[in-house]
Amino acid sequence: MRLTLLFFLSQLASSVLARASSDTPHTRKYFYTGGQYVDDGTGNHIWTDQLYVEELTPVGGVRKEHPLVLIHGNGQTGTNWLNKPDGSPGWASFFLAEGYQLYITDQTQRGRSPLTPGLTNATYSLPAEDVQRRFTAPERYLLWPQAEKHTQWPGSGVRGDPYFDAFYISTVPSLNSALVQQTTMQAAGAQLLDRLRTPAVLVAHSKGGAMPWLLADARPERVRAIVALEPQGPPFREVIFTTVPARAYGLADAPLTYDPPVRDPERDLVKELIPGNLSAGVADCILQAEGRAKPVRKLKNLQRIPTVVVTSEAGYHATYDWCTVRYLHQAGVRAEHLSLPDVGIRGNGHMMFMEKNSDVVAKVVHEWIQKH
């Protein structure tokens, strides 16, 4: 049996090397933005809250005017975009081949944007079983109705499968405090946008999906468009796995600029519940209340930025991304909803950009960017 396992691993390694060789040729450099010196408690000083940025440039030259800034999700790093768990080229290679310059980030206090011991909130890690239930094998657990349609993850999606293990060992701890994560990322990310030659397209996934709203709010003139891949949501509270309040400013825990201004989100953002039917795959939705004394507030810095929310067929966001889009519309944002099954792309889950048909998903994202 050991010889069989060794043979399988050697074949897998050969397959990974062959696939990696098809990556789009590019040059690479890295830099950091943001952060500051802080006292470490002993009178000495260290640097914290910096943002790691990896710049990839196609060898054949940049052919697209606007670069992409890629922002990963919870428990992840920028390696998400480089290659997939089966070793084949990821979205970085796809978009490099299309002529984009890429800026791949590790969110502040994460991965190569180092955590500062003793100065930051506690961290947590996603257990393998949560990753299986939510991302790689939801069809085994059926925690939401659409989960049964999941077919695109390579392998079984559970512990012991080589593709699952390759993905899981790449995960890293995340900050407990969403507010600290968002405010530090906003500050350092704004400096990244200031550094770029032209306005950027922000491509963000999952919990990283709060970051484009915050970056565009801080630097609206430096953002060309926003691609939100199943972004953190829905507004104001969690669903599916818990129902605790979240995102006091609707799309984020950190403050966003509304018109009229929001000074106290609990008081100023008057809410209205739109009942859903979770057994039918539709979650409850909280929007701003309309037709009352208080006005519906607009996200004034996001209103001119083309935005698309991309939703898979089988991921848990299929139950509520519609609500995030409705909230954006209500707030005056030019948002579109790209539901993958509506354009014939089926079987994907939350990690659509690293599943078997990831290039098919990348193609429709690229086409949307080119139209906007």
Backbone torsions as a table, in degrees:
resi	resn	phi	psi	omega
1	MET	NA	-38.2	179.5
2	ARG	-62.3	-39.7	178.9
3	LEU	-64.6	-37.8	178.0
4	THR	-62.7	-43.7	179.6
5	LEU	-63.7	-43.5	179.4
6	LEU	-62.8	-39.6	177.9
7	PHE	-63.2	-43.7	179.9
8	PHE	-61.7	-44.0	-179.1
9	LEU	-64.9	-37.3	179.1
10	SER	-67.2	-37.8	177.7
11	GLN	-66.8	-39.2	178.1
12	LEU	-63.9	-43.7	179.1
13	ALA	-61.1	-41.3	178.5
14	SER	-63.2	-40.2	179.0
15	SER	-64.4	-42.3	179.7
16	VAL	-62.1	-44.4	-179.5
17	LEU	-63.9	-40.8	179.9
18	ALA	-63.6	-41.7	-179.0
19	ARG	-70.0	-41.3	-179.7
20	ALA	-60.4	-30.1	-178.3
21	SER	-67.8	-14.5	-179.8
22	SER	-93.0	7.6	175.0
23	ASP	-58.2	146.2	177.5
24	THR	-66.9	127.2	179.7
25	PRO	-58.8	136.2	-177.5
26	HIS	-157.7	163.7	171.1
27	THR	-104.1	156.5	-173.5
28	ARG	-137.0	137.5	166.2
29	LYS	-148.2	167.3	-179.0
30	TYR	-136.2	161.1	175.1
31	PHE	-157.8	173.0	178.5
32	TYR	-123.0	148.4	172.8
33	THR	-130.4	156.5	172.3
34	GLY	76.2	-177.0	-179.8
35	GLY	89.5	-178.4	-176.6
36	GLN	-165.8	161.2	172.0
37	TYR	-74.2	140.3	173.8
38	VAL	-136.5	153.2	176.2
39	ASP	-70.2	131.0	-178.0
40	ASP	-85.7	6.3	179.9
41	GLY	97.2	-7.4	179.8
42	THR	-115.9	3.8	-174.7
43	GLY	94.4	-10.6	173.1
44	ASN	-90.4	170.0	-174.1
45	HIS	-128.8	144.6	175.4
46	ILE	-133.0	162.9	179.9
47	TRP	-99.1	137.2	-178.9
48	THR	-140.5	164.8	175.4
49	ASP	68.6	22.2	177.5
50	GLN	-81.1	158.1	-178.4
51	LEU	-115.2	120.9	174.7
52	TYR	-77.9	132.6	179.9
53	VAL	-132.3	127.5	177.4
54	GLU	-107.3	120.0	-178.1
55	GLU	-99.3	119.6	178.2
56	LEU	-114.7	131.3	-177.3
57	THR	-127.1	125.4	179.7
58	PRO	-61.9	137.7	-178.9
59	VAL	-60.0	-34.6	179.8
60	GLY	-73.9	-3.0	178.6
61	GLY	103.7	153.0	178.1
62	VAL	-78.7	125.9	-178.8
63	ARG	-113.2	-6.3	180.0
64	LYS	-109.6	138.3	-174.9
65	GLU	-67.0	-35.9	-172.6
66	HIS	-110.4	124.5	178.8
67	PRO	-73.4	164.6	173.9
68	LEU	-104.4	133.5	169.6
69	VAL	-105.9	118.2	-174.7
70	LEU	-102.4	126.1	-174.8
71	ILE	-124.6	120.0	-175.6
72	HIS	-80.1	175.4	-178.3
73	GLY	-102.8	-162.6	-173.0
74	ASN	-65.8	133.1	177.9
75	GLY	73.1	7.9	-174.7
76	GLN	-115.8	177.3	172.1
77	THR	-136.2	-179.1	178.9
78	GLY	-63.4	-13.0	177.0
79	THR	-61.9	-20.6	176.5
80	ASN	-48.2	-36.6	-170.7
81	TRP	-89.4	-11.9	-170.8
82	LEU	-79.9	-59.0	174.8
83	ASN	-145.6	163.6	-174.0
84	LYS	-90.7	165.8	-178.5
85	PRO	-58.7	-24.4	177.4
86	ASP	-85.4	4.3	177.1
87	GLY	90.8	-8.9	-178.8
88	SER	-77.5	160.2	-177.0
89	PRO	-60.7	143.3	-179.6
90	GLY	-99.4	-161.6	-176.8
91	TRP	-64.0	-29.4	177.9
92	ALA	-57.1	-47.0	-179.1
93	SER	-64.3	-41.0	179.6
94	PHE	-60.1	-50.8	-174.6
95	PHE	-75.0	-28.1	171.3
96	LEU	-62.6	-41.3	179.6
97	ALA	-63.9	-26.2	177.6
98	GLU	-83.7	-2.8	174.9
99	GLY	95.5	14.6	177.9
100	TYR	-85.4	146.3	163.2
101	GLN	-88.0	137.4	-174.5
102	LEU	-115.8	142.7	172.1
103	TYR	-125.5	105.8	-175.9
104	ILE	-99.6	125.9	-175.4
105	THR	-108.2	153.1	159.0
106	ASP	-105.9	119.2	-177.2
107	GLN	-54.2	152.3	179.1
108	THR	-52.0	143.6	-179.0
109	GLN	60.5	33.9	-175.9
110	ARG	-148.9	135.0	173.1
111	GLY	58.4	-122.3	-177.9
112	ARG	-84.1	-0.6	166.1
113	SER	-96.9	88.4	-157.0
114	PRO	-65.1	142.9	171.2
115	LEU	-68.3	139.3	-179.0
116	THR	-101.0	104.8	-176.8
117	PRO	-59.1	135.2	174.8
118	GLY	82.9	-10.3	-176.4
119	LEU	-115.5	-8.5	-174.5
120	THR	-124.3	166.7	178.3
121	ASN	-63.7	163.1	177.7
122	ALA	-63.3	159.7	-179.9
123	THR	-115.3	168.3	175.3
124	TYR	-142.4	158.4	177.5
125	SER	-121.6	146.8	175.8
126	LEU	-78.8	122.1	175.1
127	PRO	-68.0	156.3	-177.6
128	ALA	-57.3	-36.5	-177.8
129	GLU	-65.5	-36.4	176.1
130	ASP	-65.5	-39.4	178.1
131	VAL	-62.6	-41.7	177.4
132	GLN	-60.9	-49.1	-175.1
133	ARG	-65.1	-39.1	-171.0
134	ARG	-93.8	-34.8	-166.5
135	PHE	-116.3	-53.0	-164.1
136	THR	-101.8	-24.2	-179.2
137	ALA	-143.2	46.4	-178.0
138	PRO	-62.7	-23.2	-179.8
139	GLU	-65.9	-16.5	177.4
140	ARG	-82.1	-20.6	-171.4
141	TYR	-112.8	-29.4	176.1
142	LEU	53.8	50.4	179.2
143	LEU	-78.9	-13.0	172.6
144	TRP	-144.7	152.3	-170.9
145	PRO	-58.8	-38.8	-175.3
146	GLN	-69.6	-14.0	-174.4
147	ALA	-58.8	-30.7	-177.2
148	GLU	-63.5	-16.2	-177.2
149	LYS	-88.2	2.6	-174.7
150	HIS	-77.0	122.3	-178.0
151	THR	-138.3	-5.0	-165.7
152	GLN	-96.8	-6.1	177.4
153	TRP	-73.5	134.7	178.4
154	PRO	-70.5	137.0	179.2
155	GLY	78.8	-164.6	-173.9
156	SER	-82.6	-20.7	179.2
157	GLY	78.7	14.9	-178.7
158	VAL	-129.6	165.7	-179.0
159	ARG	-51.1	137.3	-179.8
160	GLY	96.7	-23.2	173.2
161	ASP	-74.9	132.5	-174.1
162	PRO	-61.3	-33.7	-180.0
163	TYR	-72.6	-40.9	176.3
164	PHE	-62.1	-47.2	-177.6
165	ASP	-62.4	-38.4	178.0
166	ALA	-62.2	-37.7	177.3
167	PHE	-72.2	-47.9	-172.7
168	TYR	-64.1	-38.6	-178.2
169	ILE	-71.1	-8.1	175.5
170	SER	-87.9	-8.3	-178.2
171	THR	-75.8	155.1	-175.9
172	VAL	-135.4	162.6	176.5
173	PRO	-65.0	151.2	177.2
174	SER	-121.0	156.7	176.5
175	LEU	-66.1	142.0	173.4
176	ASN	-66.7	-35.1	-174.3
177	SER	-88.0	110.0	175.2
178	ALA	-64.4	-33.5	-179.0
179	LEU	-64.9	-44.3	178.3
180	VAL	-64.8	-43.6	179.5
181	GLN	-59.6	-45.0	-175.7
182	GLN	-71.7	-41.9	-176.9
183	THR	-70.3	-38.3	178.4
184	THR	-70.7	-37.5	178.1
185	MET	-68.0	-38.1	178.5
186	GLN	-62.5	-44.5	-177.9
187	ALA	-65.9	-47.8	-178.6
188	ALA	-72.9	-36.1	179.4
189	GLY	-67.2	-34.8	176.4
190	ALA	-62.5	-37.8	177.0
191	GLN	-67.0	-34.4	174.5
192	LEU	-61.5	-47.7	-179.6
193	LEU	-61.1	-37.5	178.0
194	ASP	-62.2	-29.0	-175.1
195	ARG	-80.5	-22.1	-174.0
196	LEU	-78.0	151.2	-175.5
197	ARG	-69.1	-38.8	-178.3
198	THR	-132.0	162.3	176.2
199	PRO	-56.3	145.8	-172.8
200	ALA	-106.7	156.1	167.8
201	VAL	-92.7	123.1	179.9
202	LEU	-92.2	121.8	178.5
203	VAL	-116.5	113.9	-173.2
204	ALA	-133.6	152.2	-174.8
205	HIS	-125.3	136.8	166.5
206	SER	56.2	-125.3	-177.9
207	LYS	-64.8	-24.0	172.2
208	GLY	-70.8	-9.7	-178.8
209	GLY	-68.5	-15.0	174.2
210	ALA	-73.5	-23.6	-172.0
211	MET	-68.0	-40.3	178.2
212	PRO	-59.5	-38.2	177.8
213	TRP	-60.6	-41.9	-177.6
214	LEU	-72.7	-40.6	179.2
215	LEU	-67.9	-42.1	178.6
216	ALA	-67.1	-32.5	177.2
217	ASP	-65.9	-38.4	-179.9
218	ALA	-78.2	-33.8	-176.0
219	ARG	-136.9	63.7	-176.1
220	PRO	-58.9	-31.6	-178.5
221	GLU	-76.5	-10.3	-178.3
222	ARG	-103.8	6.6	-179.4
223	VAL	-117.5	120.1	179.7
224	ARG	-80.6	-43.6	-178.1
225	ALA	-162.4	165.4	179.5
226	ILE	-127.0	127.6	172.1
227	VAL	-113.9	109.3	-177.0
228	ALA	-105.2	107.0	-179.6
229	LEU	-87.4	103.9	-177.5
230	GLU	41.8	65.4	-173.4
231	PRO	-72.3	156.4	178.0
232	GLN	-48.3	131.2	-177.6
233	GLY	-179.2	-169.2	-5.3
234	PRO	-78.2	-175.8	-178.5
235	PRO	-60.5	135.7	165.0
236	PHE	78.3	-19.3	176.9
237	ARG	-160.8	162.0	177.1
238	GLU	-81.6	158.1	172.6
239	VAL	-139.2	174.3	179.1
240	ILE	71.6	-69.8	-173.2
241	PHE	-91.0	-23.1	176.4
242	THR	-161.4	168.5	179.0
243	THR	-126.0	26.9	-177.4
244	VAL	-72.3	151.7	175.7
245	PRO	-60.9	147.7	179.5
246	ALA	-160.5	163.4	173.8
247	ARG	53.1	67.2	-176.0
248	ALA	-57.9	-27.5	179.6
249	TYR	-95.0	22.0	176.9
250	GLY	88.7	-65.1	-179.0
251	LEU	-102.6	-9.6	-175.1
252	ALA	-153.3	159.7	173.1
253	ASP	-81.8	-31.6	178.1
254	ALA	-80.0	155.8	-177.1
255	PRO	-62.0	140.2	171.4
256	LEU	-118.9	154.6	-176.8
257	THR	-86.6	112.9	177.2
258	TYR	-109.2	158.7	172.4
259	ASP	-131.0	116.3	-2.9
260	PRO	-61.5	157.9	-175.0
261	PRO	-62.1	150.7	174.4
262	VAL	-107.8	113.7	177.6
263	ARG	-99.5	-38.0	176.0
264	ASP	-127.5	102.5	-173.3
265	PRO	-61.4	-33.5	-179.6
266	GLU	-64.9	-35.4	-179.4
267	ARG	-88.1	-41.9	-169.8
268	ASP	-83.2	-32.3	179.4
269	LEU	-91.7	90.1	-178.9
270	VAL	-73.6	130.0	-168.4
271	LYS	-109.3	155.5	177.4
272	GLU	-140.2	131.2	-179.6
273	LEU	-89.2	127.2	172.3
274	ILE	-103.3	107.6	-175.3
275	PRO	-64.1	141.7	175.0
276	GLY	-111.3	-162.0	176.5
277	ASN	-148.4	87.5	-172.3
278	LEU	-63.1	-29.8	177.8
279	SER	-64.9	-22.3	175.1
280	ALA	-99.0	7.1	176.1
281	GLY	87.7	20.2	179.8
282	VAL	-126.3	114.7	-178.5
283	ALA	-80.7	159.1	170.4
284	ASP	-59.5	156.0	-176.6
285	CYS	-136.3	131.0	175.4
286	ILE	-107.9	122.1	178.1
287	LEU	-118.6	174.8	168.4
288	GLN	-69.6	139.5	178.3
289	ALA	-70.1	136.5	179.6
290	GLU	-112.8	155.2	176.9
291	GLY	75.4	23.6	178.1
292	ARG	-119.5	-177.4	-175.0
293	ALA	-63.5	-37.9	-178.5
294	LYS	-83.5	139.7	-176.7
295	PRO	-75.7	155.3	169.3
296	VAL	-73.5	123.6	-175.1
297	ARG	-87.3	144.5	-177.0
298	LYS	-106.0	144.2	174.1
299	LEU	-84.9	83.9	-165.0
300	LYS	-65.0	-28.7	-179.4
301	ASN	-82.1	-10.6	-179.6
302	LEU	-103.7	-6.6	-168.9
303	GLN	-65.8	-29.3	-177.0
304	ARG	-96.4	4.0	-175.0
305	ILE	-99.6	117.1	176.5
306	PRO	-59.3	134.8	-173.6
307	THR	-137.6	140.0	173.2
308	VAL	-132.7	136.1	172.5
309	VAL	-104.2	121.6	-176.8
310	VAL	-103.9	127.0	-175.2
311	THR	-126.5	133.6	178.6
312	SER	-79.5	169.6	178.9
313	GLU	-74.8	-36.6	-168.1
314	ALA	-114.9	-5.6	-179.7
315	GLY	-73.8	161.4	-178.2
316	TYR	-66.0	-20.2	176.2
317	HIS	-67.6	-17.2	176.9
318	ALA	-60.7	-20.1	179.4
319	THR	-82.6	-18.8	-172.2
320	TYR	-145.0	-2.9	178.1
321	ASP	-60.3	-28.7	176.1
322	TRP	-56.2	-35.1	-179.7
323	CYS	-69.8	-41.8	176.5
324	THR	-59.7	-41.7	179.2
325	VAL	-65.5	-41.9	178.1
326	ARG	-62.7	-37.9	178.0
327	TYR	-65.0	-42.2	177.4
328	LEU	-60.8	-45.9	178.1
329	HIS	-58.7	-45.7	-178.7
330	GLN	-59.9	-34.7	-179.4
331	ALA	-86.3	7.3	174.3
332	GLY	86.4	14.7	-177.5
333	VAL	-89.7	139.6	179.3
334	ARG	-78.1	71.5	-173.7
335	ALA	-102.6	139.6	172.4
336	GLU	-114.5	154.4	177.2
337	HIS	-114.8	113.1	177.9
338	LEU	-101.8	96.5	176.5
339	SER	-88.1	117.4	-172.4
340	LEU	-56.9	-42.3	178.9
341	PRO	-63.4	-24.6	178.1
342	ASP	-67.8	-20.0	177.1
343	VAL	-111.7	21.2	172.7
344	GLY	82.8	14.6	-179.7
345	ILE	-104.5	111.5	-168.7
346	ARG	-120.0	155.9	170.8
347	GLY	90.4	-1.3	-176.4
348	ASN	-81.1	152.4	172.4
349	GLY	-112.7	-160.6	-173.0
350	HIS	-62.7	-30.8	-177.8
351	MET	-95.5	46.6	-173.1
352	MET	-54.5	-30.5	-174.8
353	PHE	-80.2	-4.0	174.7
354	MET	-126.9	17.2	177.6
355	GLU	-90.7	179.2	-170.5
356	LYS	-59.2	-36.7	-177.2
357	ASN	-102.9	30.6	-173.1
358	SER	-59.6	-33.2	179.3
359	ASP	-67.6	-30.5	176.9
360	VAL	-65.9	-42.1	177.0
361	VAL	-65.7	-43.7	179.4
362	ALA	-59.3	-36.2	-178.3
363	LYS	-63.0	-43.1	-178.8
364	VAL	-72.2	-31.0	174.8
365	VAL	-65.7	-45.8	178.1
366	HIS	-59.2	-42.9	-179.8
367	GLU	-64.0	-39.4	177.8
368	TRP	-63.7	-43.4	179.8
369	ILE	-60.0	-42.7	-177.9
370	GLN	-65.5	-27.8	178.7
371	LYS	-80.3	-11.8	-174.9
372	HIS	-124.1	NA	NA
